[in-house]
Amino acid sequence: MSTFPEQNAERLQDGAHGPRSAATSDLKKKVAERKKKLQDKTKPPGGFDQTPLPDAPPGYTVKFTFHKAENLPIADLRTSAADPFIHATLTTDTPTRHKEDPPLTRRTRTLRATTEPVWDEEWIVANVPSSGFTLKCRLYDEDWPDHDDRLGNVTITEPHVDEYWGGFSERALDVKKRSGSKRAYLLSGVSSALCHNVSMTPRLYLSIEVLGRSDPPHGQLYTVGPTIWIRHFSPMIGRLTGVKVNKDEEKDAEKGAPTAGDKNDGGTKKYDFQANEIQLSGPVPPKLYHRYVEFRPVIGMMFSSHGLRGRILNKALHKQHSRVYNYDSSTEYGSFKPCSEEASLQFLKMVHFDEGGRVFTYVITLDGMIRFTETGKEFGIDLLSKHTMHSDVATYIACSGEFFIRRLAHPDASESPQPSEPTHPGDDDLPGGPPKGPPPKDPRHYQLIIDNDSGTYRPDKSVLPDLKEFLERNLPGIGVVAMNCSDNKLVEMKKAQLEAKKREGPRVKMVLNRSPTASSFSSDDESRLGDLEHGHDEDVPVRTKKERAFDVLQNPAQLKGYFGRDGEGSKTTAPAS
């Protein structure tokens, strides 16, 4: 006689399609779903968001052109002019996945010492609905490191758009001065009183044109072009991090001169830290959609700027972002043909090809803007708060993590993370480029290794194929390898990058981490290295150093656990290399 479990096993095997088997299968599914829900309750909210794009009818691709402005107020008494730029915001009634999704924005380049700027910059946006749009153009005077002075606003509202809407060409629109800087208009008033031919009415010239129907996905408003790049420089951060570059690095590299990392380089060096932005061509794959991880209530307060503590942290992180991505007279601008070899070469220039064993921290916004700076565990500084800083405290982003560049021995954009041929970094004797010569200019020589190593947003590994496809479309020729941050092969390759940095990279000065209230908890934020005192259980969430820092921030009494019995804190030193 068979036992009860054996009978159940026989029924499951022999009557796989019977009603009892179906009931058992349903029961197993319910148990699995309940178990998953219980496991999800142990995880903090945030990370990968499965909310689909809202249904929307086909929209239209619209080109906005910012031509010029005239009669702008004098914002700088020294030059009797201004340093004007436009910050444009486009809003429509297209439903968003979440109310925190940011509107589409565009910033023009800054023109120096003029009250009659001529930009002639285009902005092409897809999926503008037939119900129209509102375009708000805010004119500013760039005034780094002080606050930028508002010079006025221009708002255009169109209630309907279709293929037959004529748009307009170089229309002169009066700038509303009510929101402008009182100081700037006071200076203009003085100039107008002294010079009777000076007008007090500023104007902005715009063109708007419908290019046709947009391609899907229709529920997603996105930037088609132009694809632009921006480089920000900060000598102060360069001094803190010990980053030195040649005064004219690109020209030296083209001539075959030694780079700044070479010890025998006799060229003129300067301290500098480079932050980069590249507007890629949309759309960003809808699956790339991640919310910040709220592992403590204070995190939500920080992102929503709720409460005194949240407002302080939020303001500090916005300040960090503006310091690293600072616009001043040294900022460089440019554009490139979208999804072309020119785009790939511009990206490789901004990451210095494969020179120096560099590792970069990146964030991709929902509109396809990728922001990145050089980073690494050796940069133990509070000034860089990694992904929270890069995103400018955005609730939702597309993806984030780290990446680095490897050069292949032959022009073969291999998809294998460990190709059979030698690579650099990795092989000291790989000829034809750094550290002994200038880098080759063929994108097929290079491999982009990119991951999801971000503790702030924790991108899911299931989105890596979509990330790979998006980057391959925008950076043709470069072999894109998207890897999960826990992959042992990736860990080994990052170790090789670190060794190459020690051998040939720029000198790095270690700076002590100081206080969690300095709003930068991410020197070790994205490392995902747990420190469980009583062992590790896969069902127990791993506590990162950032999470433990927030624990202390919420409960200062926990600081006692960091001190010895004598009441004195342990002293840590950071060696300078």
TORTOR-614075 format. One line per field, with one value per residue (C-alpha): residue in three letters; y, x, z. Coordinates in steps of 0.5 Angstrom, whole numbers. Example, Ala and Ser with C-alpha at 12.3 -4.5 7.8 and 13.67 -1.06 7.14 Angstrom:
<rs>
residuo <- (ala|ser);
c2 <- (-9|-2);
c1 <- (25|27);
c3 <- (16|14);
</rs>
This chain:
<rs>
residuo <- (met|ser|thr|phe|pro|glu|gln|asn|ala|glu|arg|leu|gln|asp|gly|ala|his|gly|pro|arg|ser|ala|ala|thr|ser|asp|leu|lys|lys|lys|val|ala|glu|arg|lys|lys|lys|leu|gln|asp|lys|thr|lys|pro|pro|gly|gly|phe|asp|gln|thr|pro|leu|pro|asp|ala|pro|pro|gly|tyr|thr|val|lys|phe|thr|phe|his|lys|ala|glu|asn|leu|pro|ile|ala|asp|leu|arg|thr|ser|ala|ala|asp|pro|phe|ile|his|ala|thr|leu|thr|thr|asp|thr|pro|thr|arg|his|lys|glu|asp|pro|pro|leu|thr|arg|arg|thr|arg|thr|leu|arg|ala|thr|thr|glu|pro|val|trp|asp|glu|glu|trp|ile|val|ala|asn|val|pro|ser|ser|gly|phe|thr|leu|lys|cys|arg|leu|tyr|asp|glu|asp|trp|pro|asp|his|asp|asp|arg|leu|gly|asn|val|thr|ile|thr|glu|pro|his|val|asp|glu|tyr|trp|gly|gly|phe|ser|glu|arg|ala|leu|asp|val|lys|lys|arg|ser|gly|ser|lys|arg|ala|tyr|leu|leu|ser|gly|val|ser|ser|ala|leu|cys|his|asn|val|ser|met|thr|pro|arg|leu|tyr|leu|ser|ile|glu|val|leu|gly|arg|ser|asp|pro|pro|his|gly|gln|leu|tyr|thr|val|gly|pro|thr|ile|trp|ile|arg|his|phe|ser|pro|met|ile|gly|arg|leu|thr|gly|val|lys|val|asn|lys|asp|glu|glu|lys|asp|ala|glu|lys|gly|ala|pro|thr|ala|gly|asp|lys|asn|asp|gly|gly|thr|lys|lys|tyr|asp|phe|gln|ala|asn|glu|ile|gln|leu|ser|gly|pro|val|pro|pro|lys|leu|tyr|his|arg|tyr|val|glu|phe|arg|pro|val|ile|gly|met|met|phe|ser|ser|his|gly|leu|arg|gly|arg|ile|leu|asn|lys|ala|leu|his|lys|gln|his|ser|arg|val|tyr|asn|tyr|asp|ser|ser|thr|glu|tyr|gly|ser|phe|lys|pro|cys|ser|glu|glu|ala|ser|leu|gln|phe|leu|lys|met|val|his|phe|asp|glu|gly|gly|arg|val|phe|thr|tyr|val|ile|thr|leu|asp|gly|met|ile|arg|phe|thr|glu|thr|gly|lys|glu|phe|gly|ile|asp|leu|leu|ser|lys|his|thr|met|his|ser|asp|val|ala|thr|tyr|ile|ala|cys|ser|gly|glu|phe|phe|ile|arg|arg|leu|ala|his|pro|asp|ala|ser|glu|ser|pro|gln|pro|ser|glu|pro|thr|his|pro|gly|asp|asp|asp|leu|pro|gly|gly|pro|pro|lys|gly|pro|pro|pro|lys|asp|pro|arg|his|tyr|gln|leu|ile|ile|asp|asn|asp|ser|gly|thr|tyr|arg|pro|asp|lys|ser|val|leu|pro|asp|leu|lys|glu|phe|leu|glu|arg|asn|leu|pro|gly|ile|gly|val|val|ala|met|asn|cys|ser|asp|asn|lys|leu|val|glu|met|lys|lys|ala|gln|leu|glu|ala|lys|lys|arg|glu|gly|pro|arg|val|lys|met|val|leu|asn|arg|ser|pro|thr|ala|ser|ser|phe|ser|ser|asp|asp|glu|ser|arg|leu|gly|asp|leu|glu|his|gly|his|asp|glu|asp|val|pro|val|arg|thr|lys|lys|glu|arg|ala|phe|asp|val|leu|gln|asn|pro|ala|gln|leu|lys|gly|tyr|phe|gly|arg|asp|gly|glu|gly|ser|lys|thr|thr|ala|pro|ala|ser);
c2 <- (0|7|12|19|23|17|17|25|24|19|23|29|24|20|25|32|34|32|37|35|37|43|45|43|47|53|52|52|59|62|60|62|69|70|68|73|78|77|77|84|87|86|90|98|101|103|101|98|100|96|101|101|107|110|109|115|116|118|125|129|131|139|143|149|154|159|164|170|176|183|189|184|188|189|184|186|193|191|189|193|187|180|172|170|163|160|155|152|147|144|141|137|134|127|123|121|114|118|125|126|125|131|135|136|141|144|149|153|155|161|167|172|179|181|184|181|174|170|162|159|153|147|143|137|133|127|125|132|131|134|137|142|144|150|152|157|160|163|168|168|171|166|169|163|162|166|165|166|173|172|176|175|170|168|163|160|156|152|149|144|141|137|136|142|147|152|154|161|163|168|171|177|175|181|178|179|183|182|176|179|181|188|189|188|192|198|198|198|204|208|206|208|215|216|214|215|210|204|200|198|192|186|181|173|171|164|159|153|147|141|136|130|124|121|114|109|109|114|115|118|125|125|129|127|132|135|131|135|134|139|139|142|143|145|146|146|139|137|139|136|129|130|130|133|134|137|144|142|135|133|137|133|126|128|130|123|127|124|124|127|121|119|121|123|128|135|138|144|141|144|141|140|135|134|133|130|131|128|128|122|121|118|114|111|104|104|99|103|106|106|110|112|106|109|104|110|115|120|118|120|127|128|127|130|136|135|137|141|135|133|141|141|135|136|143|141|135|140|145|139|138|145|145|139|141|148|153|158|161|154|150|147|145|142|137|131|127|122|115|116|114|122|120|114|118|124|120|116|123|125|119|119|113|107|112|111|105|110|108|113|113|115|116|116|121|119|124|120|125|121|125|122|123|119|116|110|107|111|117|117|124|127|132|127|123|119|117|122|128|126|125|132|128|126|121|117|116|111|107|108|105|105|104|103|103|97|97|91|88|88|93|88|90|83|82|78|81|76|76|71|77|82|88|94|95|88|87|92|90|91|96|102|106|108|108|109|112|116|112|109|113|107|106|99|98|99|96|99|95|98|95|97|98|103|103|109|107|99|98|91|86|84|91|90|88|94|99|95|96|103|105|101|105|111|109|105|101|101|94|95|89|90|86|85|88|82|78|76|77|84|85|82|87|93|90|90|98|99|96|100|106|105|104|109|114|121|121|121|125|121|125|123|122|127|127|124|130|133|130|125|118|114|114|106|107|103|98|93|90|88|88|83|82|76|72|73|71|71|73|79|85|87|94|98|104|109|106|105|112|114|110|114|121|118|116|119|115|109|113|110|103|106|108|104|103|109|114|116|115|110|115|113|116|116|115|120|117);
c1 <- (0|3|3|0|6|7|0|0|7|3|-3|2|5|0|-6|-2|-8|-13|-17|-14|-7|-10|-12|-5|-2|-6|-4|3|2|-1|4|10|6|5|12|14|10|13|20|18|16|23|26|26|21|24|29|26|19|15|9|8|8|1|-4|-3|-5|0|4|8|15|16|22|24|29|32|34|36|35|35|35|37|38|45|47|54|56|64|62|56|53|50|52|45|43|36|33|26|21|16|10|4|-2|1|0|6|7|8|7|14|17|20|18|22|28|33|39|42|50|52|54|59|59|53|46|44|46|45|44|41|40|35|31|27|22|18|10|8|0|-5|-8|-2|4|6|14|16|23|27|32|38|45|50|53|58|59|53|46|44|40|33|33|25|20|17|11|8|2|-1|-8|-7|-2|-3|1|-3|-1|3|7|11|18|23|17|19|16|16|20|16|20|16|20|27|32|31|38|39|33|36|42|39|34|40|43|37|37|44|43|36|37|37|31|28|24|27|25|26|26|23|21|16|15|12|16|11|8|12|15|12|12|7|6|13|15|23|28|30|36|40|45|50|56|58|64|65|71|73|80|78|75|81|86|81|82|89|87|92|91|95|94|92|91|87|93|98|95|94|102|103|106|106|99|98|99|106|111|116|111|115|108|105|100|94|89|82|76|72|64|61|54|52|45|43|38|31|27|30|27|21|24|29|25|28|26|31|31|28|31|30|24|29|31|24|24|31|28|21|25|20|21|27|32|30|30|37|40|36|39|46|45|43|49|53|51|51|59|60|56|58|57|62|67|71|65|65|60|59|54|55|51|46|48|54|61|62|58|62|69|66|64|71|75|71|73|80|80|83|88|89|85|79|73|66|60|54|47|42|36|29|30|37|42|48|52|58|65|71|70|73|74|80|76|74|71|65|64|62|55|55|49|44|49|49|42|41|36|31|26|26|32|33|39|45|52|59|63|70|73|78|82|82|88|84|78|73|68|67|61|65|67|74|76|81|86|89|86|88|88|90|96|102|105|99|102|98|96|97|101|106|103|97|90|87|81|77|71|72|78|74|70|65|64|58|54|48|52|48|46|41|37|39|37|35|39|33|34|41|40|35|41|46|41|40|48|49|44|47|55|56|62|64|63|58|58|52|54|51|55|55|59|65|68|66|70|76|76|75|81|85|83|85|92|92|91|96|101|99|94|94|96|90|90|86|81|78|70|68|60|54|51|55|50|55|54|56|63|61|54|54|59|54|59|54|57|53|55|52|53|49|42|40|33|36|37|44|46|51|55|50|44|48|50|43|41|46|43|36|39|45|45|48|54|56|57|63|67|71|71|75|70|75|74|78|83|83|88|88|95|96|100);
c3 <- (0|-2|3|2|-1|-6|-8|-9|-13|-17|-19|-21|-26|-28|-28|-31|-34|-29|-25|-19|-22|-24|-17|-14|-20|-18|-10|-12|-16|-10|-5|-10|-10|-3|-2|-7|-3|4|1|-3|4|7|1|1|-4|-10|-16|-22|-24|-28|-29|-37|-41|-42|-48|-52|-60|-65|-64|-68|-68|-67|-68|-64|-66|-61|-66|-62|-57|-57|-52|-46|-40|-37|-32|-31|-30|-31|-38|-39|-42|-40|-41|-43|-44|-45|-41|-44|-41|-45|-42|-45|-43|-45|-38|-35|-31|-25|-22|-21|-28|-30|-36|-42|-42|-46|-44|-50|-49|-46|-50|-47|-46|-50|-50|-57|-57|-63|-61|-67|-64|-65|-61|-64|-60|-61|-59|-58|-58|-62|-56|-57|-52|-47|-48|-43|-44|-38|-40|-35|-34|-32|-26|-23|-18|-15|-17|-24|-25|-29|-35|-36|-39|-46|-46|-52|-51|-58|-56|-63|-67|-73|-80|-83|-77|-80|-74|-75|-77|-73|-69|-64|-58|-52|-46|-39|-35|-28|-27|-29|-24|-21|-21|-28|-31|-26|-30|-36|-34|-32|-39|-43|-39|-41|-48|-51|-57|-52|-52|-45|-49|-49|-55|-56|-63|-64|-70|-69|-74|-75|-78|-79|-75|-69|-69|-63|-57|-57|-50|-49|-50|-52|-55|-62|-63|-64|-60|-56|-51|-46|-41|-35|-31|-24|-22|-14|-15|-19|-13|-8|-12|-14|-22|-26|-34|-39|-41|-48|-47|-54|-58|-54|-55|-63|-63|-60|-54|-47|-43|-36|-33|-35|-30|-35|-38|-39|-41|-37|-32|-29|-23|-26|-26|-32|-31|-38|-41|-47|-50|-54|-59|-56|-55|-48|-48|-44|-39|-37|-31|-24|-18|-12|-6|0|5|10|11|11|4|2|6|2|-5|-4|0|6|13|16|15|8|6|8|5|-2|-2|-1|-6|-11|-9|-10|-17|-19|-17|-21|-27|-26|-32|-33|-38|-38|-40|-47|-52|-58|-63|-67|-72|-68|-68|-72|-72|-70|-64|-62|-63|-59|-53|-53|-53|-47|-43|-46|-50|-46|-42|-35|-33|-31|-28|-29|-25|-30|-30|-36|-35|-38|-44|-46|-42|-40|-34|-32|-28|-27|-20|-16|-9|-9|-9|-2|-2|1|-5|-10|-8|-14|-17|-13|-14|-22|-22|-19|-14|-19|-17|-23|-28|-34|-31|-27|-25|-27|-34|-37|-43|-46|-52|-57|-60|-67|-69|-67|-63|-59|-55|-50|-43|-44|-51|-53|-56|-51|-48|-45|-39|-38|-42|-41|-48|-52|-58|-62|-56|-49|-45|-50|-56|-58|-58|-65|-67|-70|-65|-67|-63|-56|-52|-47|-41|-37|-31|-26|-20|-16|-9|-10|-16|-16|-23|-25|-29|-33|-37|-39|-46|-47|-44|-49|-55|-53|-53|-59|-63|-61|-61|-67|-68|-60|-57|-52|-46|-41|-34|-28|-22|-18|-24|-22|-29|-28|-21|-24|-30|-25|-21|-28|-29|-22|-23|-29|-26|-21|-26|-31|-29|-26|-18|-14|-7|-2|2|9|9|14|16|13|14|9|4|1|3|-3|-3|-2|-3|-10|-8|-5|0|6|13|17|24|25|18|11|9|2|5|9|5|5|9|5|9|6|9|16|15|15|21|25|22|24|31|33|39|35|34|41|37|33|39|44|51|53|49|44|37|32|28|21|16|8|5|-1|-7);
</rs>
